[in-house]
Amino acid sequence: MRKSGSRLALSVLLLATSVLADDFVHRRRDSLTVDNETVLSAIDLYDSKVEQVIANLGAPSRVAETAASERSYEWDRKTCRLKILALDNGSITRIDVWGTTPDSGIGTTGRGLKLGATIDDARRLYIRFPADSDPTLKGYSYWDCAPSRPVLGIDFGKGGRIDHMKLTREPSDCF
């Protein structure tokens, strides 16, 4: 009887540890990540340059050095805020947008997902596609050095509405 009690206690402990570890490993339930988007706030992560963004949106509200060869540019609007990180050569590495609703294109993805939308809206627009249908990977085989993939992080605030989106480049598998 004592052995079975010890086994039961050990099983409960392992199960509890597994559940806690699962919480740390998996994404929170109030966020969603997709990998088939390259545009956020009318800015293409691969093709747009900082100069083009400034020409379209006007002077940023804030500019700051964030790293040796990287700068942060921010625009404040009535219902949202946009921040991009770019290298010295103008290449954009990250786009963030926060707020409750879009403002003049800021806060909308290339597929039309907007700040303030629901998780159902996000799921409807971003159905998973196989990797070979991803235009950023066309012409690459499994053994080739593929370009870095885009990753769109979508965060949901109170009421289950989108209040933050972040578009970044996932590190390439190149050595």
Helices and strands as residue ranges (DSSP letters): H 2-25, E 31-34, E 39-40, E 43-44, H 50-57, E 62-67, E 70-76, E 80-87, E 92-99, H 119-125, G 131-133, G 135-137, E 150-156, G 158-160, E 162-169
